[in-house]
Amino acid sequence: MEPKYDPKKIEPKWQAYWGSIKLFKVKEDPAKQKYYLLEMFPYPSGNIHMGHVRNYSIGDVVARYKRMRGFNVLHPMGWDAFGMPAENAAIANNSHPAKWTYQNIDAMRAQLKRLGFSYDWDREIATCKPDYYRWEQWLFLKMYEKGMAYRKESFVNWCEACQTVLANEQVEAGLCWRCGQQVRQKKLWQWFFKITDYADDLLLYCDKLPGWPEKVITMQKNWIGKSYGAEIRFPIEDRDDFIPVFTTRHDTVFGATFMVLAPEHPLVAELSKGTPQEKEVQAFVERISLQDRSAKSVEDYEKEGVFIGRYCKNPMTDKRIPIYTANFALMEYGTGAVMAVPAHDQRDFDFAKKYGLDIIVVVKPHDLDLESDTMKEAYVSEGVMVNSGQFDGMDNIVAMEKIAEYLEINDLGRNTASFRIRDWGISRQRYWGAPIPVIHCDSCGIVPVPEDDLPVILPEEADILEGGKSPLPELDDFVRTECPKCGNADARRETDTMDTFVESSWYFDRYCSPIYDAGMFDKAAVDYWMPVDQYIGGVEHAILHLLYSRYYTRVLKDQGLLKIEEPFTRLLTQGMVCKETMNCEKHGFLLPEEIKSKNGNRFCRKCNKPVTFGRVEKMSKSKKNVVDPNILLDKYGADTTRFFCLFAAPPERDLEWSEQGVEGGFRFLNRVWRLAASVMDSIKNIQGFDDNPDRLNGKIRELYKKTHQTIQKVTNDIEDRFHFNTAISAIMELFNTMSGIGIEKDNAEQAAVMRSAMESLALLLSPIVPHFAEELWEALGYESSILLASWPTYRKDALEKDELLIVVQVNGKLRSRFNANVNASDDRIKEMALADEKVKKFIGGKPIKKIFVVKNKLVNIVV
């Protein structure tokens, strides 16, 4: 064993060895229990960052640990290669998305291999490859056949900067989730998946995911957003039609004095057409389309609207009520229409006061009458029905049920539930994505591409147009095609591409058989491996990716391709990697390498001005508080980098970057290395201690017991909690105990116990710092990889303590403590307590009435 730890030498050595023997390659084995460990795959939009390093280090520990416990472990890696992240990065770097993506895949793969992660690279996939997206095109056709994929014209979230549509889930506080620019409403023909068909089931199974964090389950429940209430039909004046409204307060329907439609509602333009209000309505709708239309933002707006020039009737009172469009009504809630009851809804109350609309009280407190003219705010509590016809005098909660029955009997409405979730809009007006496999024919309409013609290949040689616009509509070779149904030579391919979240909604299934070419995946392989036993990724994917993946799994099950209902059994959402920001008044945010130190102070390398330190925030390129993993790998090696990411904080908590923490990890590995090198000649050719531990005593007995206690602690911390930081702390304590023992010459017992401790230390470290552990294992005389060894086990009798802490009370008050042998008799414990100097002081020569002994715990002396 070399006297000095040199990661630059040992890490490439072991990575080459692992690759040469295909150590991480895995296949189905019905005789072994499987364990599918998966981290969310990355966008290949640049080099990996510290968030990746932390995420994948967490996963690698679990994968290696489970393999050593005897599981058949699947641990794959691939690339979420389509979509805006890759395309925008390519445009920003003046490159073609295909070239940019493939270059980054090569670079990021090399980085991941350099970190020593135990991926089965034979299963690598890239979602931009035709042999991958071919099968989601195939599933699209199957969904289209069943009406689960459809096309309609609708208002959508449009990002001008990205030149594409965004799903509701991709709009954050009115801004594009990717570029951060303002999102507006725009009417377009779009393709949708009917995720709403599964809303009830997705909600039901939220309570059947015990291995998921509660916060993620809550976020999914809120997004699905099931509300119970009634649908009420308001007849439109002078039309044989009605406006359906969903409400959870149907007890207040008699107080509905005006109707509000969302600006995006199709009836707004239809009903206002030809009225004196038409132009004013158009201008209002256009202005509102530029606002943030998220529910959270709308709540904060001043309520405003316009009369659309038409009326409907309250079905319960038959009274004529005006129809408005207003900024507080949302298409994403209910039907996009609101029956406004100003006496019992504060938002409606404010609007009615502003525009001089009627306010009618229909629920009053039990002990007080309300007058609409004197009300200062809406009354929203429970009470007694008034001004409500046959329902007057009823408790309003009772009236809810009675009114719902009346509506149903008279064909005016029905009891129902409403969901916040809307069908998934998958159309993207971008180039870098999977083509949607349909053809538009003037004679036949929408015609699916025949399965034999799949995949519809994205032309990778096409150049993106100015402003990031897709070139596909301009490519005659791509667009012009023959209609498969009638032979029309002027048919046109669909030029929208699929949302990148379609690719990431089934990639974990494809990993089970990545080169299978007779279907989406080999059914036998996916039945063996799925579901994923442990999924690891950021909480920012709680709604988008995780919800879509759950939906897609149900679609695949209904297609007969999967047996499972849920794709991920357990979910770990790791915290962010954070670092303080550093700022120069002249040059703004600075990278760590743009700063120099002098006499304990920091200065900007560009202008020599002092640097100010800001808040500790998530590492981001925009604020330059990033650390390049390559710098760490060059200076400290992969094992130290992994060690810091795992030791600095529990995985679910944010990790604060610390250069001192990295240095501390490197020093610890060096200390372990020096200890191993100093004792290796004494222990490498002998067997570990496997005799009766009762014959051991002194420090060597302490080391024997500490070894087994550490095995138990580390095993429990990894198995039950993923608390790698406390596992590492336990390993450090074991190392400290080992360091306090010198091996005497010709003392075989000491050497054997030290051998056992060193083997255990190497095994316990192996999932955390695998290259380092391999080197120790080889030095101990083993010829095969440490990953092929079994995880160490502990002896329960070794966990028993030789001494226990005894608490001493005098007249029930704590006065002293001492250690006693676990086998000490009660009489011996009494003697030790009475001999204690502190106890003598509190007895003070008084006669002792009685001494109580609680075995191995406590002595109480009564005087």
Steps between C-alpha positions, in 0.01 A plus 500: 500500500637841399596715802309805363140531389495608134145519353635603158667163480255262665171634362575451126644159589178372656271663247688321224478171691125534560446570132718212384305240698157662443455514877177699487331308217182331618230272361174353623549219751177349641705327770604836650296780650518804274565857606447779246683818605457804279597865512317743272695521177654835403450744213822489294514880488857541626740355756367334813471723807526438874126428520555208263800382700303496823194334347698225331731444799195434718369249249832329454538434873162327507566303179838369622366426848203303366723300268725404791186394688432246224246686287499491121543875449397693190668842498481662154573843356388690191415842362184709491623636171203663325317821584556863582787461750729344241372717215531829688852412617600415144362829366676696777828331403448553126482129434255254344288316761601157369872579496480676837306216659726218380815690598363561848395139538857391428643755745251428779539123460875538546442711815261245649742216431776703662290523817490120520122456488390139460285542188428221256607703199379229262149624582570865414222675309460844343143610442594687180587173324238370251515152653367657820238749385370257238318320779339804655374586150356148489328551835368837382323319214350249743381783724355683197305188401340493846429873517766547768694736271305773324538837329304815574527877472546663835667778690841385609796636693732651242862597560609746233867463591494121463247512214298217647203393707539412867289268712341660807755318712781670305385853588643622828362829635406602146848430365639229274652224712800486268591853390324707768320727249136615523242250375184614317178335384476409132242302303648210305417153377665261744537130572395377845522183707190426710669485838168609652363150430736381773459790743300299755741207489807723523347668804395171662850353473659806658406330827662174387852636467644451851856527373446854369564825690179649635575838343510346151174313555338822622623689193356234269166495683477877477582500130238234424272713716174310543207709624147376576201714407234542234481590133223755438374594151424868437288543181633761258243761402378474138686171444414137542816448701631541853816583694605215733652613828676292765462623857567369848245748639179402324314599817554862384363462145196718577744784565677475161453845347747492211703249299878519443684326219878458485652724228618181324149347499381439138158648580652843570575570136195309378244676717650850474517485120269758343427678828603859581743344750692294244804728457529574872487128574766424238733764643447372854567138403818600314627701798427223750676245277826677578455462875615217722197269499613271779248456782744641754562821305135555407411508869719808546364698205244777537178346375397639161276397213263610224136427417489290181162634388299183570290348781415162645238389753543379855333156471365515857352852491447538122647848536701658218866547600781671300798308368847646563850389417743571782864449585428289809323220309729216385442242229700251702243494782162334456345592166665840464173665606412641844153562641574816694336525844629829641326468838696182578831523313744783571640506148149526351408758767793726401412464131130576559581811702738623231253453212173572683355151478224354717581337834241257642541332839397133497682369812487688830638434848268312737464799730526797265336638186716637219420795271686509172507882498693515827734202454870592515619156391363170379350258754676167442412301814228244558147615578130494412356518149304815404369639170529143368142396434403159635840467671452796733559422866723200432852474632712581194698174529174302488377717214804409289381141471137602444591751227720241327205258497270772361750584223528135398124434503429809290788446258663826607825346621653212693724401788852460368870543567744728326874467456760769477715285273450550126585275208870498420582721204792328328541715186818703481579736212867414534741312281692286747240242595329181389272560199129435558408213263196635317432634150256776403308438180249746347279207404538262794579736786736363764655169395731297728838403358492121430691302762724354229619854417624569851711664616422839351858618518593852601736641231810568709670695221242782510610839631292691754352824365552849636351553845512128579210418268462144383615431142261205462208695344743635237653162405312370197682167515361450850157665472378387158393139495238265359179434689504134606122485464418658163841544338476882485851618417447840662444370852704662780679355799430640846785740578444527876726281711423328828561651841829366636314374807354229277849353460570511873168337587612150398880495476522291817302227321729510198808448720370149570568400137666795321584323173168316464367572150165318495318745726536770762672247725533128564198413713682224690787736587272781613292257707819393678651846563207738541401686707805708586576417864674827579473818292717803580464854371411860576171612654461744209373201301221424749222601261631494145709190452372286787131556425545442127697181569221369723247580225706342222542183707120469517473546124757225446317273743171553317684420177597164654870581508545535876358324803580772752295805597778721637851541354695595814471319834719736702597857422782706647506872420849618577575854616679762295871579501543857623783750520542863597497753218796734448462841346721776365342845471650538152475150354198361684489133599837325494606139456723357775799503264446874433583580863838529669591511871739737670553541875175323573298722265350418159543709184378488142775377268371731223507833683655431843193640676370334818252217464179496702337174605129447448246241611550126483285396203452210263797472268414660167691613194323836501631587849835332438500332842593174335785256546619306196513128589798464265705728725422279800575184306835637387599618849351238732370212290157342464491330841556820696239681290249223568597487867427870551162485322394211723643622830408869500121457548223238499384444140158663542655823639677777308877463492706813562824503309816512710856490370607409854257208492658366183847540650382322814376203297831480313695509827289220645562272202870572527496409871324170427750430222799565729357273771435223249851532356655489849326177608462321165819294528373365835152406385495428127594131518286396797136422570274741679396427860233230511530358848325540836498877572486434874872426495570858381560784742617858516525714188495205264164390646378858462603495131327167441175630649532836323535325165172314543321805640614698195379233259158514665489881498609543137266225381201656672586852383520393135218246504237688696571870464760573230681705765843464351637785709442315828625177341825676412523641853478145636776388262716786626446387859610148404809642334583699816477183708725317253753784509534466878630144478852398411561142392762338721747268335394134508160593645285295261177589683554873458588457132191285437265752660665784308464297178126457564464871575691600184291267282182641651624856452571432131160336446309776677685767301460325165161645396617849600861511370518196270844554343660554841329189641607288202860593567473401868329174402775414254766583760328259741569225245166469318514449125140581400315829530374601843157549339481121461552452873210468741398788723642439849278360773520563872483273804222594737701395803769747397247781527453439869681754713760391755416793724185702561444847642340486846314805630514567877226688686487610862144544620383495137736772373778438250836524676752297297570251221754218452570211264457144621553158347178365351536185711556683830272379781258732680723484809801605293299790350400613852864491611610710203221752559583542869869537419436783253642827642212713369246262657685508834473877501120495463451219755698713744527232770122461531368150567398310184142377515490303177680448167300422184675349195347495151712244315757656266335843526466673833578509875281705737630551856243610757641678811 
